[in-house]
């Protein structure tokens, strides 16, 4: 832990999605108990003593509002607000390019507002071993694999299944090299490293660390937040 604390750790907050399932409201600017989802995310990273720099990645129409928020909130660690790309991986790469030199990168979804400093720090500790880790939780449902006609093709053993979350944490050179070499579309950063021959380990995430995708998710997040604050 001591060695990592001497190194520079930056965060890329990916918040450039289309929010299609939110009914016309951008999920990262949706209000969660008096503050926007994005504000709640950045506040945690700003307060985390292991984070040195932050870059926020937004879609084009939200860039002005994002920059206004940074100025209004006075987030000293935010070094840039940059435009995202067509795909999530394009947005992450834009964020990495905006960072400049650092030793470690923490990539987090801007739509996961219940992240905690503890979850970030546990990941940074875990990353010292392999250089690449992701937060995840064990799958509790039985998962079925189905063909196009919905005929069940298999039932993978539940004990080997984990639901991936963010933060996803990497040595800077590992994640930048992976994205620069990537030839396929991926839905998370770990997959980019996997496809380019890297090894990624899981560390224990949190069931509260939900992603806001629908208005119902926002309601669940409000309940979880109020429970946490009691």
N, C-alpha and C positions, 0 to 999 in steps of 0.2 A: 504493500500500500504506500509506503513512504516514497519508493522510487517513482510511482505513478504521479504522486502529488507534486513532484518536481517538474513533471512534464506538462506540456500544454494540452488542454482538453477543450475541444470545441463542440458545440451542438448545432445540428441542422434540424430546424423545425419545419416539417413538410406540410404545407397548408394550401396547396394549389389545386385541390380537387374541384370537381364540378358541382357537388352537393345535389345531384339530381333527385335523390330520394328524400330531400328535406322539404319538398313542396314549394320551392322558389326562394327559400331562405338559405343563405350561405352558412353552413354548419359552424365554421370557426368563428363567425360573428354572432351566432345565436347566443342569447343571454342565459347564463346558468347561475341562478341565485344572485342576480345583481351585477355579474361581470360576464363579459363575453368568454366563450370557450377558449379562444386564443390567449386572452389576457391571463386566464387561469394557468394555462400551460407555461407561458413565458415567465410568470411570477415564480413558479417552482424552479425553473432553470436559472433565473436571475439570483435566487436566494441560495442555490446549491453551491457550497464553497469549492467543490471539485470542478466546476465549470468556469472556464476563463472567457470564452467568446461564444456568441450566439449569432446564427444567421437564420432569418425567417424567409421561407420561400412561399410566395403567393401568386395567384393567377393575376393576369394583367389588370383586370378591373378592380382588384383589391389592393394594388400596390400603393396608391395614394393614401388609402385609409390605414394601411399597415404602417406607413412612414409617419402618419399623423399620430397613431397610437404610441409608437416608440418615443416620439418627442414628448407627448403628453404624459406618459407614464415614467419617463426618465430612466429607462432601462440602460444602465451603463455598459452592460456586457454585449448588447446587440450591436454588432459591427456592420451589419448590412441587411437590407431587405431586397431580395432579388426575385426576378420573375421566373415562374415555373415553366415547364415544358408540356408537350402534348401528353406524355405518359409520366407515371410516377417516377420511373427511373431517370427520365430526362430532368425532372424537377430536382431530384437528389443530386444528380451530377452538376447541375447549375449551382446548387447550394455548396457543394464541395469546392467547386471552382471559385466561389465567392469567399471561401474561408481563408485562403492563404495557408501558410505552413503551420502545422500543428502535429502533435504526436498521436492523439486519440480523437475519434469522432463518435459522438452520441447522436444517432438519428432517431427522431421521434415524430409521430403523427401529431399534427396540430389539432386533430379532433379527438385526442385522448386527454381530457382535462383533469383526470383524477390521478395522474402520475404523481409520485412523491419523490422527495430528495433521497429517501432511503432506497427506493427502487433504482434510481440512477446510480447511487453509490455502490449498491450491491453488484450491479452490473459491471461497474468499473473494476471492482475487486476481482470479480470472476474473469474478466477479460485479460487479466495479467497472465493467466495460464496459457491461453491459446491465441490471443490477439483478436478473437472474434466470438461474440456471444449475443444471444437474443433472449429477451424476457418471453416466457411462455407459461401456459398453465395446462395441466393434464386435461384431456378430453373426458367428460363424464358421460356423454351419450354414446350409444352404440352407433358406429358409422357403417353405412352400407355403400359399396361401390356398385354403380349401375351402368348399364349400357344405354345407348341412345333411346331404346324403346322402354327404358325404365326397368328392365329385367335385372334383378340383383346378380352381380358377377362375383361378389366376394364380401367378406366381413373382416376387415383387418383387426388384429388384436388391440383392444382398447388401451392396454397398458403401455403400448409403444407410441401412442398418439398424443400430440401436444398441440394446443392452439397458439399460434405465434402472435406476439404482441410487439409493441415497441415500448421502451428503448431497445434499439439494436446497436451494439457498440463494437467498434473496430479500430485496429491500428490504422492510421491515416493512409499509409501506403497500401495496405491490404484492400481497403474498400475503393480507393481511387483506381488502383490497377484493375480490380474486378470490373468496375463500370466502364473503364476505357476499353477493355477487351470484350465486353459483353456483346453477343450477337443475337440474343433472344429477348423477348419481352418477359419481365418478371414482376411479381406482385409484392415482393419484399426484398430487402437488401441482402439478407442471408442467402437467398437463392442466387443472387449475382455472384457471391463468393463461392458458393457450392459449384456453380457451373464452370467456374474458372479454376477448379481444383483445390479450393481452400477448404479448411475444416472449421466448422462453426459449432459451438456448444450452446446448450440451453441453460439458463439459470431461472430460478423460480420467479414467475411474474405474480400478478395479483388479479383476483377475480373482479375487483373493483375497477381495474384499469380498462374500462370499456371504451370502445370507439363510438363516437356519435355519428350515426349514419342516417337515422330516421328521427322524426319528432318523438317517437316512443323512447328511443335511446336517451334523449334529452330529459325526459321525465324520470327515467331510471337513474340517470346521473344525479338529478336533483335529490332524489331519495337517498342515494348513497352518500352524497355530500352532507346532507343534514344529519345522517347517522354518524358520520365521521366527526362532525362538529359538536356532538352531544358530550 
